[in-house]
Amino acid sequence: MTKKPTKKNVAPIRLELLITVVDKKKADFFADLLQSFEVNMQMIVWAKGTAEEKTLEYLGLADNDRAVILSTVREDRLDAIEQALEEKFASVKGGKGVAFSIPFSSIMGAAAFGFLSNESGVSGMFEEETV
C-alpha cells in the first residue's frame, strides 16, 4: 500500500490596518520606523486632539496637533512592530503615542494583495500549512 502524501492547505498571509497616533512633529520619525518593517502602504493624516486648552495647560502639554498614520502591515510582523513602537513611545522625547490594529476581512485582487503584503508574484503570496 502506498502512503498518500500529506495534504497542504494554502493559507493567505493576513493583513491588518495599523493605526498609530503620534505628535505631529514625530510623524516622519514613526513613519520611517514602520517602513523599516517593509510596510508598503502608509498614509499620514493631520489631526487635532480634542482636549480643552485648560486641560492641556494643566497636563503640561504644549499643543494638541497630532498625526494619524494608517499603515497596512502583515499579521506575521505585527508583534515586532508593536514591540518597536512601544519601545519608541517610552524612550523618544516627545514620542508618546497610541497604536492599535484592525484585521482586514478581504482584499479585492491578487495584485493589490501582493503589493500590500509586500510579496511579488502570486505564488509567493501564500504560506503553506501542513495538515
Buried (B, 14 or more C-beta within 10 A) or exposed (E): EEEEEEEEEEEEBBBBBBBBBBBBEBBEBBBEBBEEBEBBBBEBEEEEBEEEEEEBEEEEBEEBEBBBBEBBBBBEBBEEBBEBBEEBBEEBEEBBBEBEBEEBEEBEEEEEBBBBBBBEEEEEBBEEEEE
